[in-house]
Each structure stands twice: as structure tokens, then as C-alpha cells.
Amino acid sequence: MTSLPTVVLIPGAFHVASAMDVLSAELQQAGINTRSMGLVTVNHANLTLKDDIQALLTGILQPLILQERKDIMLYLHSYAGFPGSAAIAGLSKQERSAKGEDGGIIGLIYQSGFCPTPGDTLVKMIGGNYAPWQAPDTTTGLLNVIDPKQTFYADVKEPLATQAAEQIYPQPIDSFNSASGPVYYGIEEYKNRRVYIHTNDDQALPPFAQDLFVANSGAEWDVRKIDSSHSPFLSEPAQLASLVLGVIRGFMATYK
């Protein structure tokens, strides 16, 4: 494998696709094509995990892989690990190559990401209650972030931190209480092609929680640590882009 893959960037709950613009620009300067997509549940009450899975498939993964036959590397941030872990079914490069088909996912990066197992909900994975920074509103069916700048962007410089916080939207309560079905990050085809980026100064998902996600996943991860908040794509974009590029080259080296 000699050609760089397209990096598909999926931000987590409460975020929109433009959250990845700064990181995307850094990667593009390094010669990497990127695509970003926000989750459909953001700011839409009563949508569930199933809606996010289907949207990822039809909105970005299937068009790039099945139609354009592209090799991609999938970057999943936070809650995006939930739909991403299901949507990747049958789409690994190795599985598709075995059937004589071009294109596929060459590897996975979970950044401060949830690694669900079947039956998990997000609320279950964070201890059975909403986080202190989350405010559920049962009248609207939406979950709000009390202080998005402190929660997500504590180490992001101004004015970017304020601008980013203004682009945070509520998340449907149902999406955080939807149980995961089958997940596919742990399949043999992703052995040595799974990286977990652990954010050491995370205000949204404390480091111990990220450690538990990895430990309870049942899969072997290459864990990389970065001194940043929940959003290194804004606080440390150059460092993160360099890390991603190194991971890509490592993934590529596993293919003959």
C-alpha cells in the first residue's frame, strides 16, 4: 500500500462537522485528503444511536468505500465511537480485499472515544448517571452542556474557544440511552490497526474513564497519550496531525 488514505473525521456528541476544520486543514497541508461529518442526532430530539449508525453508513462510509472505492482511515471522537463501532461492519480493507473489492477502512483511531460492547449505553459506560456537566431536559428530550467552553475547550486559545463553544448544541437523551448492538473494532482485521488517543487533561471524559473504556473493550489497542483537553483537534492541531500521520504510515506498513 503506497497511496495515503482519505481520513474521515467524525466529531462526537454535541459537536458539528466544522469542529474538525482546523485539524482537517493541518492534515491537508501534509498531503492527506479529509472528509468530515457530524452526527445526525446533534440538536434533534428523539433520534437514537441507530439513526447515527445509518447516517454514517449512507452519508459517508458507503459513498467513499462502496462507490468511490477509496481507502480510508476512520477517526472517531468521543461518542462517535458508539455508531462508528457498528457502522464499520464488513468495511475493513482486508475483508473487502479478500472478496476482490477495492477500498476499505485501513485502520481506526478512537480519540477519547467510547469503545462499547454489545448492550452498553453511553450512560451505563459513564457509571449509570449523567455527567455533572450535563443537564437533561425531559420536556424537550434534549441533553444540554452547562459550560461547553470549560468542558470541551479548557486549553483552547481565544477567540477560538468561544467560537467553538458557540457551535455546541444539545444532544437527544435517547441517543445516550440507546444500547449498542454488535461492534466490530475488535475483529482480527484490525489487529495492529487500532489506536486509542488518550487525552490526559480531559474535562469531559476523565483519564481513568478512558482507561476503563480500553480495558473493558476486550481488544488490544495501541494507546497514544496527548496532554490536552477533550478537543486536541482545536488545542493541539499540529501535534495531533503529526500523530495521525504517523499512525497512518504505521497502518499502511501492515499491508503488503
N, C-alpha and C positions, 0 to 999 in steps of 0.2 A: 504494500500500500504506500503510494508516494504522494498522492494529492491530499491536501488538507481538507478535512470535512467542514461542512457548514455547522456552526454552533447555534443550537436552538436554546434560547434563554426564556425560561418560564418563571416569572416572579410569583411569590406566594400570595396568601390571602391579604385582602385589603389594598393590594397594590394594582397598578395598571401597567400595561406593557412598557410605557415610556420610562418606568423606573430603571430599566436596563439600558437606557440610551447611552449613558456615559461609558459603561463597560463595553457596550457594543462598538462604540467609536474607537476605543483602545484596541480592541481585537481587530477591527477593520484596518487600523493603521499597521497592524502586524501581518496583514495579508489574509485574514480569515473572514470569510463570509459569515454573516449572522442573520438570524431571524428571531423575533421576539413575539410573544403572545401572552396577553393577560388571561386570567381565568374568568369564565363567564359568570361564575357565582358572585363576583365582586359587585356589591351595590344592587343585588337582585334578591329580594326576599323569596323564600320557599324553594330556591334551587338547591340541589344536593350534589354530593360527590359524583353521582352518576352523570350529571349534566357536565361537570368539568371533564370527566373522562371522555365522554363523547365529543365534546368540543375540541379537546386536544387532538383526538384522532382525526376528525373531519376537517378541523381548522388548520392544522399544521403538519402533523406526523404523516398521515396518509398522502396528502399532496406532495410533500417533499420526497417521501420514500417510494410510494407505490406509483406515482405519476411521473415525478422528475428523476427517480432512481438515484437520489443523492445519498451519499454517506453523511451521517450527521452525528454530532456529539450532543447529548442532551444534558442541559444544566437546569436542575430543579432546585428552587429556593423555598425553604420552609414548608408550608402546607402543600406546595406543588408536588411534594413527594407522594402525597396521597393519590391524586389522579394519575401522576406520571408512572407510579409503580404498577398500575393496572394497564394503562394505555400502551405500554411498550410490548405487550404480548405479541409474540411472533415477528417482531420487527427488528430483532438484532441482525447485524450484518452477517454473522456466522450462520444463523438459521436460514436466512434468505439465500446466502451463497450456496448452501447445501442443496437448495432447490433450483439452482441455476439462475437465481434472480439477482439483479444488481441493486445496490443501495441498501441502506440499513443503519441501525444505530451501532456505532463502533464502541461506545462506552458511555458511562454515566457519571455525572458529578451531582452529588447532593450537597447543597450548601446550607448549613444549619437546618438540614432537612429532616422531615419525618420519614421514617422507614417503617411503614405499617406492616403488620402481619394480618392475615385474614381475621375479620371480626373486630379489629381495632377501630376506634373512632378517635378523632383528634382530642376530644375532651378526655377520653379514657387515657390517652398517652401522656397527658399533662397532669394526671393524678385524679381525674374524676370531677374536677370543678373548673370553671373558667379562670383564666389567669387574672391576677389583681389589676392588670392594666386593661382588662376587657370589661365592657359594660353591656350586658344583654338587655334588649328592649323587647319584651314579649308582645307588646302591642303592634310593633312593626315587623317582628320576626327577624330583626337585624341585630348584629353584634357590633358595637362601636369601640374604637380605640380612644381611651381617655386622654392620653398625651402622646400622639404619634411621633412628635419630634424626639422626645426623650426615649421612647420605647424603641424606635427603629433607627434613629439618626443621631444618637448622642455624640458621636465623634465625627459627624459630617460638618464641614465648614459652612458658614453663612456666605451668601444668601441661599445656597443650595439646600441646606437643611430645612429652612422654612418653605421653600418652593416644593420640596419633596413631600413635606408633611401636608401641604395643601392638596396633594394628589392622593391622599389616603381616604378610602371610602369604607362604608360598613360592609360586613360580611354576613350572609344569611346564617342564622343559628342552625338551621337544618344541615348545612354543609359540615359543621363541626361535630354533628351528632350522627352522621352517616357512617355506617360500618363498611370497612374495606372488604372487598371480595378477594379473589386470587391476586397475588402480586408476583412480579417477575424479575426483580432486581437480583435475586439470589440464584438464578439459573446458571448452569455451567458455562454458558456462552459469555457471561460477564465476569468470569473468573479473571483476575488481574486487570479488569476493565471497570472497576468500581472505585470511585474516590469520594470520600466524605470530607468536605471542608468545614472544619470546626472553628467557630468564631469565639475567641476567648473572652471578649468583653461584651457579650451579647446581653442586652437588657430585656429582650423578648423571650428568648429560649436560653436559660442559664446553661453554662457549660456542662453541668452534671446531667442535665436533661438530654443534651446531645450525646453524651457518653452512653446513657441508657438506651437511646434510640439505636445506636450502633450495636451495643452489646446484645440487645434483645431481638435484633433483626434475624439472627441465625445465619448471616452471611459474613464473609471476610471482606473488610474494607481497607483500602489504603487511606489512612486518616492524615490529612494535612491541617495544620493549625495556623491561624492567622489572628493577629492581635487587632480585632476590630469589633464593631457592634454587629447587629443583625444585618447590616447592609454594606458590606465591603465593596459592592459594586458602585457605591457612591463615595464611601470614605477612603477606600484604597484601590481605586480602579486600575492604576498602572501595575501595582503589585499583584492584584488579582488576575489581571490579563496575562501577566508573565507566568503565574502559576498555572492558569488554564492552558496556555500554550505548551508548557512543559508536560502537563497531563496528556494533552492530545498527542504529542510526539511519543510518549510512553505507550499510549493505547495503540498507535499506528505500528509501533515496533512489535506488537504481539501478532500481527497479521503477516502472513508470508506473501 
